[in-house]
Amino acid sequence: MTPEEQRATQETPHPTWWSNSQRAFLIQNRRGHYIHVSPEMFKQHLRSWGFAGRAAPDEHIAPADQVRLNVQTIRDVDYSGPLAGYNAGITTCNGHRALVTKPPKRIEAAQGEFPMIHGIMEDMFWVDDFDQRAHFFGWLKIAEKSVRDSSPMPGQAVVFAGPPNAGKNLVQDLITAILGGRVARPYQWIIGRTNFNADLFEAEHLMIADEVPFTDLASRRVFGSKIKDITVNSIQTCHGKFANAIHLMPCWRLTISLNEESENLQMLPPLDTSLRDKIMLFKIKKAKMPLPCNSPQERKVFWEELKKELPAFIQFLQNWEIPQDLTDSRFGVAAYQHPDLVKVVEDMAPEKRLMELIEVTILPGGEFEGTLTELEARLIGDPTFGRQLSKLLKGANALQTYMRRLKKAHPAQIFTARTEKERFWRILPRQ
């Protein structure tokens, strides 16, 4: 609906709409935000605006009731609520008319210095004689532009892994402020523990931090699938309780903070080739904070001082050019994974665990030669590790997928040959 059509169909002193999903009317409050009101309460507003609640002798319907009907049939919307990255007002998402009730609190860029933010970022991201900031600044630059322009863009999921109290959550708080001041916690939805996710569409920053992690392989696989979906696909399904699902286009960015020990990194999905370009793994070093922050009051003062530097930092991001060798045609900036974190995550990969179990269950008796069906029967039938292998190989074509990866990783140890009817695998003991 164009602005002209909105003005032509507005019969009330203030803009009013009908929400098909919430089954309620929407009016603007004195702060300029849209709020949902019940049909009965909307009738009271109409009376206060001078619309008669009873029909005159020459009328078939009361003026107030006619306005209600017109709003429901002409000024109806499929979605009503805050929508990540969008200004308040009418917008169209994937063919759906949406009324955005609250905008993000964007911070205007301004000339200035940001010494505290600069020092914190330098301390945290300069690790093992390598400065990771170029990748992070590139990611944050594109994320800020996406929200500023209300334009969904692909963007990698970002992981901050480091020691306790290093400042990982502080960086996430800065990201929240830069992207509009709204944050949602998506972990339960991301690992498939709930199908409801309507609250996530109200925030630009999807943040995972201090969660009770699920480290089972099934949860990690779902996690990886959701990361691929969130980072690449602009159209997402919004599913609230007692409401029909609707497809919208939020401006989202996903970040994850955790401690760097392997037991904490176990919540991350396996790093297969389809995920590599969709995730960044930053190894974080403990930063020296420029102000004391040992008490709630000190932390509040510190945060207020940091916020004063954000306009200058945002201007720096907007003017900063992504180095040519770091550009990426899909995401704008290439993915980065610190090698130490990659090694830890890869050591937990299901195919690596499978190879370890093959070496202790089958290869002690010499090389294996046979079909995948025969290999699976030998593995699952092992009296010691059979139950563990059964869980590891759960899922359609799991063994085939893992063996293909292992063949690529161990070309001198794993071979295949094909007859007219089937493929045979040959696995040699490690030399």
N, C-alpha and C positions, 0 to 999 in steps of 0.2 A: 504494500500500500504506500503510495507516494505521499509526501507531505501535503500536497494539494488535496488528495483524496481524504487524508486524515482530517484536514480542516473542514472539508465539505460535509463529512459525515458526523461531525461532532455537534451534538445538540445541547450538551451540558456546559456550564461555565468553565469547567476544567476537564482535561482529557479523561475519558472513562473507557474501559475495555472489559471484555468477558473472557475468562480463562477456561478453555475446554478441559484442560487437564486438572485444574483445581476446583472446577465447578463453582467459581466465585467471580465477583466483579473486581475490577482494579481501579483505584483512584489515586491521585497524587496527594501526598500529605504536604505539610507546610515546609518540609525540608526538600521538597522536589522529588522524593522517592515514591515509587508506586507501592501501594499496599493492597493486600487482598481483603475484601469485605464480603460478608454474606449477602445473599439476595435481600433478606429482611433489612439489614443495615443499609444497603444501597437505597432501598425505598425511603429510608429516613433522610439520606443525603438529598435525594430528589425533592422531597418536600421542603428541605431547607433552601433549595435552589429555586423554589417557587412553582414546581410542577404539581398540579392538583392530583390528589390521590383518588378522586371520584370522577366518574364521567358526567359531563353535562347532559341535559336532556337530548341534545342533538348529536351526541357522541356515542360511538359504539364501545369505546374503551377509554379508561382514564388516561390523561396525558403522561402521568408517571409510568404507568404500565406500558404504554406505547414506546416510551424511551427505552425501557428495559428490554423490550422485544427487539428494537432496532439495534441496540448495543450487542445483544446476543447473536443476532443474525448477520450483522454487517461488520461490527468491530470486535470480532472474536479472534483469539490467538491460540495457537497450539501449545505454546510453552510460555510460561510467565515465571520470572525469577531472575536473579543475577546470572550472567553468562560470562564465563571466563574470557576476558579480553575485550568485551564490547561495552560501548557507551549505553546509557539508559535511553530507551525508546524502542521503536519498531525496527526489526531487522528480519531478514529472510535467511534461513539456514536449511539447505538441502530441500527447498520447496516448502518448508514449514514457516508460518508466520510466528515470530517470537516477540514478546514484549520483555525487554531487558529492564529490570526494575531498579538496579543499582549499578553504577559504573565502577571500574577499578579506580583506586586512588593513585593515579599516575603522578610521578614526581617530575617536575619540569627541570630540564637541564639548565645549568647556569655556570658561568665562568668562575673558576676558583681552584683551590688546592684541596687535596684529600690526603694529608700526610699519615693520618692514623690508618685509614683503609689501605693505603699503599704499603705501609710497614707490615701490617698484618698479612696481607696477601703475599708479600715477598717472603716473610718467615715461613708461611704455611706451604707455599707451592714450589719453593726452591729446595729440591730434595736430591741428594746424591749427585751434586754438581750439574743438575739439569733444572731449568726453569720451565715449569708446566703452565705458567700463566698465559702464554699466548693461546693455547688451546682453550683454557677456561674463559679468557676475555672474549675470544671469538664466539664461543657458545653463548655467553651472556649477552653479547652485543646483538646477536640474532634474536635471542629470546625477548629482549627489551623492545626491539623493533616490531616483533610480532604483536606484542600487546599494545604498543603505541599506535600501530596502524590497524588494529582489530583484524589482523590477517593471519590465520593459522598457517604455520610453517613447520616443516619437519625439524625435529631437534632431538639429539641423543639424550638418553637417560644418563645422569651424572652420578658417580659414586665417589664419596669422600671417605677414605679409609686411613685411620691414623690412631695414635695413642689416645687414651682418655684425656679429657679436658684440653684438647689441642686447639679447639675453636671451630670444630666442624659444624656444630649447630649454629654458631654465630654466622658463619658463611651462609648457611641456609636461611637464617633470618634476614640477612642482607639481600639475598635473592628474592625473598618474599616481598620486601619493601620495594625493590626495584621493579618487580613485575605487577605491582598494584596493591600490595598490602593484604592479600587474601591467600590463605593456605588451607589445604584439605589433606586428610590422612587416608591414602588409598590402599594400604597394604592388604587388608582383609579381602577387598574386591580383587586386587591384583593376583592373589594366590588362589582365588576361586572359592573363598569361604563364604561369600555372599554375592548375590546377583544384583543387589541394589546399589546404585552409584550416583543417584541424583544430586547428592550433596557435593560431589566432586566437580560438577559443572559450574558451581558458584565460585570457584577459586582458580587462579592462574597457576599457582605453584602446588604441585602434588608432592608431598614431602613424606619420606619414610625415615624415621629416626626413633631410636629407643623402643623398638618393637620387640615383642616376644617372637623370635624367628621360627619359621617352619623350615627345617633343613632336609626333609624327606625329598626324594627325587621327584615325586609327582608334583609337589608344590613348587619346586624349583623349575620344573618344565613349564608349568602354567605361568610362573613369574616371567620366564623368558618369552613366552608367547605374547603376554600382555605388553611387555616392553616393546616388542616388534610392532604391535598394533598402535600403541600410544605414540611412539616416536615418528611413525611414518604416515599413518592414515589420519586425514583431517576430519573425516566423518566418524563420529562416535555415537554409540547407543546410550541414551539417557533413560534409566529405568528406576523410577521411584516406586515406593510402596503404594498399592491400591491405585496405580495409574498405568496407562498404556505406555509402552516404550516409544521413544521418539528419537530421531536421528538429528544430532546437532553438530556444530563445528566449533568446539572450544579452542582457545589459545592456551595450550597446556605446556608445562615443562615439569619433568619428573627428576627429583634428586633423592639420593639415598646416602645416609651417613651411618658409619659403623666403625667399631674398633678393628684394628688390623690383624688381630689374631685369627688363625685359620678357623676356629670354631665359630667366629662371628661372620667370616666371609662365606661360610657354608650356606647361608641363606640366598646367595646370589645364584643366578641360573648358570648352567654350563655354557662355556664360551664357544659355541659352535660357529661355523663360518657365517651363518645367516644372521648372527647377533653381533659380530665383531664391529661392524660399522655403525651400530646403533647404541653403543654404550661407551662411556668414558670412565676410566678407572684412575682417579687421582690419589696418589700416596701423599698423605698430609703430615707435615711436621708440626710440632707444638709451637705456637706463636707466642711471642712475648707481647703481652697486652700493654698498651701505652698508658692506661689508667688503671687504678685498683678496681677489682671487681670480685671481691671476696664475700660481700654481703648483698642482699637484695637491693638495698638503697644504692650501693656503689655500682651495681650492675645497671640499675635504672639510669643513673647519671651518665655512665659510660655509653649506654645505648643512645641516649639523647644527643650526646656529642658526636657519635658516629653518624646519626641521621642528618646532622648539619652538613656533613661532607658529601652526602649522597647526590645532590644536584651537580656538584663538580665531577664526581665519579661517573655519573651518567653521561655528562657531556664528553668526558674522556672516551667512554665506550662508543658513543655515537660517532666521534671523529676518528677513532682508532681504525686503522686498516688491517685486515687480516692478512698476514704474510702470504705471498703467492703460493709457496710450497705447502701451505696448510689449508688451502681452499678445497672445497668439495662441491661437486655439482648438485648433489642432493641436499645436503645439510648445511652448506655454506662454509663449514669448517670441518676438517677431517677429525675422525675419532682418534682418541689417544688412550692407551692403557699402559700404566707403569709396569715394567717387566716383572718386578717383584710380586705385584698383585696377580698378574697373569699366571705366574708359576704356581701360586697357591691355589688359584681357582682351577687351573688345569689339572693339578694333582688330585682334585676332587671330582674330576669329570667322570661320568659313568663308564666311558670306554676304557679309561685308565684303570679303574677298579676292576673292570671285566678282565683286562689283560693280566692283572695281578692274580686274579682267581684262576684263570686258565693255567697260569704258570705253577700254581700250587695244587691244582686238582687233576690236570691232564698231562702236562708236559713232563712231570717227573718220570713217567713211564715211556718217554720218547716222543717223537713228533706225532702230530695228529694229522690225519687225512680223511676227509669225509664231507658230507653235506652239512648245511646249517642245521637241518633237522636232527642229524646225528650228533652234532656238537651240542645243541641245546639239550638233548636227552642226556648226554654224558654230564653236562654241567648241573642240571636240575636234579639228577639222580645221585649226586655226590652226597654221602651221608653227613658230612661235616658242614659244607657250605651250600648245600642244595637249597635250603630255605632262603638264604640271603641272595643267591643267584636268581631264584624265582621272582623275588621282588625287583631285583635290578633289571630283569628282562621283561617286566610287565609292560604291556603296551604293544600296539600293532607294529610289527617289523622292527622291534627294538634291537634284537640281536643283529639283524642285517645292517641296520644303520651304524651300530657300534663297530662291527667288523669292517665295514668300509672305511671308517675313520682310522681304525687301527692299521689297516693295510696301507693307508696313505702315510701314517706315522712310522710304520716299521716295514719298509719295502724289502728289507733283507731277511725278514723273519716270517712274513705272512704272504702267501701266494694264492692265486686262484687259477682254476682251469675249468673249461666248459666242454661238456659232451653235447650230443644232440638233445638230450633230455634234461640235464641239470648241471648246476655249477658245483664244483668241488673246491674245498678249502684245504690248504696245507699250512700248518703252523709249526715252525721249528723252535726248539729250545733256544734260549738266549745263549750266545757264545761268550 
